């Protein structure tokens, strides 16, 4: 008796492929996110994935965009809660660092840059840009953008070198997160928002 495989819509195929790619990224790193590996993980053919993504580089770009959109959406929710006094700024730091480290964004970005696929970073940069557009109302001086730059660069560096650097310096593993939180809390933009919240 033959087993019939459910026919998926193009959107369903892409969604399942991105989920499989994300699992591979977290389990084995960006070099494991190939069309062949993702196809095998989802029980499809290499040709099927090629049809939906065009190339491994395009798949990685789509994966980067997918992760970035989800992370930015969650961060936006936390930032809005923090502005209303319902969440701590530390949570934004933790989520950003987790995205680059535990969710593999740092490794994926590095892999794409090193393999010459820098255009695939555009979805991540676009997601961050869109997040800033949503959150920076009243940020005419650009302070929130400066905070975001600092936070993203620290999270990226920590994802790549945080553990060995902390060991080499005799610091706890979370030292970079603590430093990022201190910088964020001391930033002029955060001080301004805290003052406005206390007055309000």
C-alpha positions in Angstrom: 0.0 0.0 0.0 1.5 3.3 -1.0 1.5 6.3 1.3 0.1 9.5 -0.2 1.9 12.7 0.8 -0.4 15.7 1.5 -0.1 18.3 -1.2 0.9 21.6 0.3 0.2 25.1 -0.9 3.2 27.2 -1.8 2.7 29.2 1.4 2.5 26.1 3.5 5.6 24.7 1.9 7.6 27.9 2.6 6.4 28.0 6.2 7.3 24.4 6.9 10.7 24.9 5.1 11.4 27.9 7.2 10.5 26.1 10.4 12.8 23.2 9.4 15.6 25.6 8.5 15.2 27.4 11.8 15.5 24.1 13.7 18.6 23.2 11.7 20.1 26.6 12.4 19.6 26.3 16.2 20.8 22.6 16.3 23.8 22.7 14.0 24.6 26.3 13.0 24.1 28.2 9.7 26.3 25.9 7.6 23.7 23.2 8.2 21.0 25.3 6.5 21.2 23.9 3.0 18.4 23.1 0.5 19.3 19.4 0.7 19.2 19.3 4.6 16.0 21.3 4.9 14.3 19.2 2.2 15.3 16.0 4.0 14.1 17.5 7.4 10.6 18.2 5.9 10.4 15.1 3.8 10.5 16.9 0.5 12.8 16.9 -2.5 15.7 19.3 -3.1 14.0 20.3 -6.4 10.8 21.2 -4.4 12.8 23.6 -2.2 14.7 25.0 -5.2 11.3 25.8 -6.7 10.2 27.8 -3.6 13.5 29.6 -2.7 15.7 29.5 -5.8 19.0 28.9 -3.9 20.4 28.2 -0.5 21.3 31.9 -0.2 17.7 32.9 -0.8 16.5 30.3 1.7 18.9 31.8 4.3 17.7 35.3 3.5 14.1 34.2 3.9 15.0 32.5 7.2 16.8 35.7 8.4 13.7 37.8 7.5 11.4 35.4 9.2 13.3 35.3 12.4 13.9 39.1 12.4 10.2 39.8 11.8 9.1 37.5 14.7 11.8 38.9 17.1 11.0 42.5 16.2 7.3 42.0 16.7 7.9 40.6 20.2 10.4 43.3 21.1 7.9 45.9 19.9 5.3 44.5 22.3 7.7 44.5 25.2 8.9 48.1 24.5 5.3 49.3 24.5 4.7 47.6 27.8 7.9 49.1 29.2 6.7 52.5 28.2 3.5 51.9 30.2 5.5 50.7 33.2 4.3 47.1 32.6 7.7 45.6 31.7 11.3 46.2 32.5 13.8 47.4 30.0 16.0 44.4 31.0 13.5 42.2 29.1 14.3 44.0 25.8 18.0 43.3 26.4 17.4 39.6 27.1 15.2 39.2 24.1 17.7 40.9 21.8 20.6 38.8 23.1 18.5 35.6 22.9 17.7 36.3 19.3 21.3 36.7 18.3 22.6 33.8 20.4 20.0 31.1 21.1 17.9 31.7 18.0 21.0 31.7 15.8 20.7 35.2 14.2 24.3 36.1 15.1 25.8 33.0 13.5 23.5 33.3 10.5 24.5 37.0 9.9 28.2 36.1 10.1 27.8 33.1 7.8 26.0 35.3 5.2 28.6 38.0 5.4 31.6 35.6 5.2 30.0 33.7 2.3 29.5 37.0 0.3 25.8 36.9 0.7 25.4 40.3 2.4 22.2 41.1 0.5 20.5 38.4 2.6 21.0 40.6 5.6 18.5 43.1 4.1 15.5 41.4 5.7 17.1 41.7 9.2 18.0 45.3 8.6 14.6 46.1 7.1 12.8 44.5 10.1 14.9 46.6 12.5 14.3 49.7 10.5 10.5 49.1 10.5 10.6 48.5 14.2 12.3 51.8 14.7 9.7 53.5 12.5 7.0 52.1 14.8 8.6 52.9 18.1 10.5 56.1 17.5 7.6 58.5 17.5 8.8 61.6 19.4 12.4 60.5 19.0 13.4 63.4 16.8 16.9 63.4 18.4 17.5 59.8 17.3 18.4 58.6 20.8 16.3 55.4 20.5 18.1 54.6 17.2 21.5 55.0 19.0 20.3 52.7 21.8 19.2 50.1 19.2 22.6 50.3 17.4 24.4 49.7 20.7 22.2 46.9 21.8 22.3 45.0 18.4 26.0 45.3 18.1 26.6 44.1 21.7 24.2 41.2 21.1 25.9 40.3 17.9 29.4 40.4 19.5 28.2 38.4 22.5 26.6 35.7 20.3 30.0 35.2 18.5 32.6 35.7 21.2 30.7 36.2 24.5 31.3 32.9 26.1 35.1 32.6 25.4 35.7 36.3 26.2 33.9 36.1 29.5 35.9 33.0 30.4 39.2 34.6 29.4 38.4 37.7 31.5 37.1 35.7 34.4 33.7 37.3 34.1 30.3 35.6 34.4 28.7 34.5 31.1 25.9 37.1 31.4 28.4 40.0 31.8 27.7 41.5 28.3 24.0 41.4 29.0 24.5 43.2 32.3 26.7 45.8 30.5 24.1 46.3 27.8 21.4 46.9 30.4 23.6 49.4 32.3 24.3 51.3 29.0 20.6 51.3 28.1 19.5 52.5 31.5 22.2 55.3 31.5 21.5 56.4 27.9 20.0 60.0 27.5 17.0 58.6 25.7 16.1 56.2 28.5 16.7 58.9 31.1 14.4 61.1 29.1 11.7 58.4 29.0 12.0 57.6 32.7 11.6 61.3 33.5 8.6 61.6 31.3 7.0 58.5 32.9 7.6 59.9 36.4 6.0 63.2 35.5 3.1 61.5 33.8 
